Amino acid sequence: VNSPAVHAFGSLCFRSHHITREVEALERFREELDESGVFTSHVRTESNFVRDNDDQELVLPPTCPPERASQTFSTIVLYQLLLGSPAVRSALLDALGAALIAGSFCSITWLLKLSGGSVALEFIVVAQEQSSTLVSSFNFFPTFLMLGLLTFTANRWREQLVNCHSVQGRIQDIGITIGGAITNPEDPATRELLYQLYRYLNAVHALTYASVHPKITMTLNDYVPLGLLTPSEVSQLLPDSKVRDTLIAWTGSVLERFICEGRVRELAVGNMMIAKLRAICAEHHDLLLRNMPNTWFAVAKLLVDYMVWINLWNLSLDVTSDADAYFSDFSESDRRSGLVLFIALTTFNGFLESSCYWLAWAMVQVLSNPFSAGYDSYSSDALIASTERQLFAVLRSTFATTARSSSDSPPSGRASQSNKVAVG
């Protein structure tokens, strides 16, 4: 029972099961990402929002999928993830085509060296020397350029993720601050004003991601059936080109009403909360525009392609030179077999060399838009939907329940007891 073979078999079964679960989790994330309809799948109504927490007819916002795919370190899963990217597959096919060209050129140069005469031989020798010099002199700059571009793209990708959570945090801060500072949660007018704040905050969040969410548009009339805006509000917003900023201003006016009408405790709301919300929402769009200039991308791509083809040219010349030295004393049939082997070796090495640079370029392409990066995409739907569930919980956190007495006991209702309500 304690033999090494049994332990090895058990370890293999465990790893196989673990890999299967990781693959299933990634595929499930991709399916949910393609659907991306949680936020737009339900209608918000004031009559539902103002219900008590223990009301059996209270309908909670739907649950949402994860914001990102789970991290994996399995070699098999990681390679499968790479092959699932169209940009990566295209880069690998380009590298294979370039390697086959290098392999065919290998046979041509070897043939010229054997039967092309002294002029052809001298030409190939000079070309090989110049190619080696060019590779040693030219390799550094394109490699340094690609490394810098990858670093910039990866940092920008992380900045987008941080900004997404910062937008979410600013909105949740307003919800928690107001929800916990209500002086009279039983007042119908207060609940009505809370619902207005709930609508505005969700509308601001949706408009922030409208350009990257597959099912949210910038057409304001589409927000009316969802219960986010009223027809009269849409008519006021239509002439305005800065719709999101106008909604943020409306949100600020709602907070002012809470303060001026005594519906929240004094000094509960900071005067910079609205300004910080506007700034962080604007940062989202600014990051999407902060790309390198197209001319810079064009020059970088050209230099990387130069380097790949120069290295492939040098590789084919070096291999044919070595092959001639190795097989000069062999018979013709043996030399033919040696040529096949060296062509295969040139093709393989050429594929490895070209794929290194073109895969790096594919990563720049994939990570340039974090919301359409395949398995590494951010789910804007999950970000918005999870924030809505949190707002629904905290803005209504002081609403009465039957179980709560009129004493000073802390509030405990469905919104805080139910495990269906997201709190973060």
KAQUIQUI-V33124 format. One record per residue. N is the residue number from 1. PHI is phi in whole degrees, 0 to 359 (NA if undefined). OMEGA is omega as a letter, one per 30 degrees, with the letter a starting at -180 (999 if undefined). D_CENTER is the distance of its C-alpha to the mean C-alpha in Angstrom with 1 decimal. Layout:
<<N:PHI:OMEGA:D_CENTER> <N:PHI:OMEGA:D_CENTER>>
//
This chain:
<<1:NA:a:46.7> <2:265:a:45.6> <3:289:l:45.7> <4:301:a:42.8> <5:296:l:42.3> <6:294:l:41.6> <7:296:l:39.2> <8:295:l:37.4> <9:295:l:37.3> <10:296:l:35.9> <11:296:l:33.2> <12:295:l:32.3> <13:296:a:32.2> <14:296:a:30.0> <15:295:l:27.4> <16:297:l:27.5> <17:294:a:27.0> <18:295:l:24.1> <19:296:l:22.3> <20:299:l:23.0> <21:294:l:21.5> <22:295:l:18.3> <23:296:l:18.1> <24:298:l:19.0> <25:295:l:16.3> <26:294:l:13.5> <27:294:l:15.3> <28:295:l:15.8> <29:297:l:12.2> <30:296:l:11.7> <31:297:l:14.9> <32:293:l:14.1> <33:293:l:10.9> <34:292:l:13.3> <35:286:l:15.9> <36:44:a:14.1> <37:230:a:17.6> <38:294:a:18.4> <39:295:a:18.8> <40:266:a:20.8> <41:268:a:22.8> <42:221:a:25.5> <43:249:l:27.9> <44:272:l:28.6> <45:226:l:32.4> <46:293:a:34.5> <47:298:l:37.0> <48:282:a:34.4> <49:296:a:32.9> <50:277:l:36.4> <51:295:l:37.6> <52:293:a:38.6> <53:292:a:36.4> <54:263:l:38.8> <55:292:a:39.2> <56:293:l:38.9> <57:267:l:37.7> <58:293:l:34.7> <59:251:l:31.4> <60:275:l:28.3> <61:300:a:24.8> <62:293:l:23.1> <63:290:a:20.9> <64:230:l:17.2> <65:286:l:14.8> <66:293:a:12.6> <67:287:a:9.5> <68:219:l:7.7> <69:289:l:9.5> <70:293:a:12.4> <71:284:a:12.8> <72:226:l:15.3> <73:237:l:17.9> <74:289:a:19.9> <75:299:a:20.7> <76:297:a:21.2> <77:293:a:17.9> <78:295:l:16.0> <79:293:l:18.0> <80:296:l:17.5> <81:298:l:13.7> <82:296:a:14.3> <83:292:l:16.8> <84:281:l:14.7> <85:267:l:12.7> <86:301:l:15.0> <87:295:l:14.5> <88:291:l:15.6> <89:299:l:18.4> <90:297:l:19.6> <91:295:l:19.7> <92:293:l:21.7> <93:293:l:24.0> <94:298:l:24.7> <95:295:l:25.5> <96:294:l:27.8> <97:297:l:29.6> <98:295:l:30.1> <99:294:l:31.4> <100:294:l:33.9> <101:296:l:35.1> <102:297:l:35.7> <103:295:l:37.6> <104:291:l:39.8> <105:294:l:40.5> <106:301:a:41.6> <107:292:a:44.3> <108:294:a:45.5> <109:293:l:46.0> <110:294:l:47.7> <111:298:l:50.1> <112:295:l:50.9> <113:292:a:51.7> <114:276:a:54.0> <115:227:a:55.8> <116:268:l:54.9> <117:89:a:57.7> <118:291:a:57.9> <119:295:l:56.2> <120:297:l:53.1> <121:296:l:53.1> <122:295:l:53.4> <123:298:a:50.6> <124:292:l:48.2> <125:296:l:49.3> <126:296:l:48.7> <127:298:l:45.3> <128:293:l:44.3> <129:295:l:45.4> <130:294:l:43.7> <131:295:l:40.4> <132:296:l:40.4> <133:296:l:41.1> <134:297:a:38.4> <135:295:a:35.7> <136:294:a:36.8> <137:274:a:36.8> <138:259:a:33.7> <139:298:a:31.2> <140:296:a:30.3> <141:296:l:29.1> <142:297:l:26.4> <143:294:l:25.2> <144:297:l:25.0> <145:297:a:23.4> <146:293:l:20.6> <147:297:l:20.2> <148:295:l:19.9> <149:294:l:17.4> <150:296:l:15.1> <151:297:l:15.7> <152:299:a:15.1> <153:293:l:11.7> <154:294:l:10.6> <155:295:l:12.3> <156:294:l:10.8> <157:298:l:7.2> <158:291:l:9.0> <159:298:l:11.0> <160:296:l:8.5> <161:296:l:7.8> <162:298:a:11.6> <163:294:l:12.4> <164:302:l:10.9> <165:289:l:13.1> <166:291:l:15.8> <167:300:l:16.0> <168:301:a:16.3> <169:294:l:18.9> <170:298:l:20.9> <171:293:a:21.3> <172:292:l:22.2> <173:300:l:24.6> <174:297:a:26.5> <175:298:a:26.7> <176:292:a:28.0> <177:298:a:30.4> <178:288:a:32.0> <179:299:a:32.0> <180:270:a:33.8> <181:247:a:36.3> <182:295:a:37.8> <183:275:a:41.6> <184:219:a:42.6> <185:292:a:40.0> <186:276:a:42.7> <187:287:a:43.3> <188:302:l:42.2> <189:295:l:41.6> <190:293:l:39.3> <191:295:l:37.3> <192:296:l:37.1> <193:291:l:35.8> <194:297:l:33.2> <195:295:l:32.0> <196:297:l:31.9> <197:297:l:29.7> <198:301:l:27.5> <199:295:a:27.1> <200:296:a:26.4> <201:297:l:23.7> <202:292:l:21.8> <203:294:l:22.5> <204:299:l:21.2> <205:297:l:17.9> <206:294:l:17.6> <207:295:l:18.6> <208:298:a:16.0> <209:256:a:13.2> <210:299:a:15.6> <211:285:a:14.3> <212:239:l:10.8> <213:270:a:12.3> <214:293:a:14.0> <215:239:l:17.1> <216:246:a:17.7> <217:248:l:19.7> <218:273:l:21.4> <219:285:a:24.7> <220:293:l:26.3> <221:298:l:28.7> <222:287:a:26.0> <223:275:a:25.7> <224:290:l:29.3> <225:298:l:29.3> <226:279:a:26.5> <227:81:a:28.8> <228:272:l:26.6> <229:224:l:29.1> <230:262:l:32.8> <231:303:l:34.4> <232:293:l:36.3> <233:294:l:33.2> <234:297:a:31.5> <235:297:l:34.7> <236:281:a:34.5> <237:273:a:30.9> <238:305:a:31.2> <239:288:a:33.0> <240:266:l:30.6> <241:281:l:27.9> <242:257:a:26.1> <243:296:a:25.7> <244:297:l:23.2> <245:295:l:25.4> <246:295:l:28.4> <247:295:l:27.0> <248:295:l:26.3> <249:296:l:29.9> <250:298:l:31.1> <251:300:l:29.3> <252:298:l:31.2> <253:293:l:34.4> <254:296:l:33.9> <255:297:l:33.7> <256:297:l:36.8> <257:295:l:38.6> <258:303:a:37.8> <259:287:a:39.4> <260:294:a:42.3> <261:270:l:43.3> <262:72:a:43.2> <263:274:l:40.7> <264:233:a:38.8> <265:290:a:40.4> <266:300:l:41.2> <267:62:l:38.7> <268:284:a:36.0> <269:251:l:33.6> <270:286:a:32.7> <271:282:l:33.3> <272:256:a:30.0> <273:297:a:27.6> <274:290:l:27.3> <275:297:l:27.0> <276:292:l:24.2> <277:295:l:22.3> <278:298:a:22.8> <279:295:a:21.8> <280:286:l:18.4> <281:291:l:17.6> <282:294:l:18.7> <283:299:l:16.6> <284:302:a:13.4> <285:288:l:14.9> <286:296:a:16.4> <287:295:l:13.2> <288:293:a:12.1> <289:266:a:15.6> <290:275:l:16.0> <291:262:l:15.7> <292:294:l:18.5> <293:299:l:21.4> <294:300:l:21.6> <295:297:l:24.8> <296:296:l:23.3> <297:300:a:20.8> <298:297:l:23.7> <299:295:l:25.9> <300:298:l:23.4> <301:295:l:22.9> <302:297:a:26.7> <303:293:l:27.4> <304:295:l:25.1> <305:296:l:26.8> <306:306:a:30.2> <307:296:l:29.6> <308:298:a:28.6> <309:288:l:31.7> <310:295:l:34.0> <311:294:l:33.1> <312:294:l:33.6> <313:299:l:36.9> <314:295:l:38.0> <315:297:a:37.0> <316:293:l:39.2> <317:293:a:42.1> <318:296:a:42.0> <319:294:a:41.9> <320:293:l:44.8> <321:295:l:46.8> <322:296:a:46.5> <323:297:l:47.2> <324:296:l:50.4> <325:291:a:51.5> <326:289:a:50.9> <327:249:a:52.5> <328:294:a:55.3> <329:263:a:58.0> <330:269:l:56.7> <331:289:a:58.1> <332:296:a:56.5> <333:294:l:55.0> <334:292:l:53.5> <335:294:l:52.1> <336:295:l:50.5> <337:295:l:48.8> <338:296:l:47.7> <339:298:l:46.3> <340:299:a:44.2> <341:296:a:42.9> <342:289:l:42.0> <343:295:l:40.3> <344:297:l:38.1> <345:294:l:37.5> <346:297:l:36.6> <347:297:a:34.2> <348:295:l:32.5> <349:295:l:32.3> <350:295:l:31.2> <351:295:l:28.3> <352:298:a:27.2> <353:291:a:27.6> <354:289:a:26.0> <355:292:l:23.0> <356:301:a:22.3> <357:280:a:21.8> <358:285:l:20.3> <359:292:l:17.7> <360:297:l:16.8> <361:294:l:16.7> <362:297:l:14.5> <363:296:l:11.9> <364:299:l:12.3> <365:294:a:11.8> <366:291:a:8.7> <367:275:a:6.9> <368:293:l:8.8> <369:236:a:6.7> <370:297:a:3.1> <371:266:l:4.6> <372:220:a:6.1> <373:259:l:4.8> <374:66:a:7.2> <375:293:a:7.6> <376:257:l:4.5> <377:288:l:2.8> <378:274:l:4.2> <379:270:l:7.6> <380:297:l:9.5> <381:296:l:12.6> <382:294:l:12.6> <383:299:a:12.3> <384:289:a:15.2> <385:294:l:17.2> <386:293:l:17.3> <387:293:l:18.5> <388:297:l:21.0> <389:297:l:22.4> <390:292:l:22.9> <391:297:l:24.6> <392:300:a:26.8> <393:285:a:27.9> <394:282:l:28.6> <395:292:a:30.2> <396:254:a:32.5> <397:295:a:33.0> <398:257:l:36.6> <399:293:a:37.7> <400:291:l:40.9> <401:228:l:41.3> <402:296:a:44.5> <403:288:a:44.2> <404:270:l:44.1> <405:275:a:47.5> <406:276:l:48.5> <407:284:a:48.8> <408:272:l:46.4> <409:294:a:44.5> <410:295:a:40.7> <411:295:l:38.8> <412:212:a:37.7> <413:227:a:36.8> <414:298:a:34.6> <415:295:a:31.6> <416:258:a:32.0> <417:265:a:33.5> <418:292:l:31.5> <419:279:l:28.8> <420:271:a:27.0> <421:265:l:26.1> <422:284:l:22.9> <423:244:l:23.8> <424:192:999:20.5>>
//
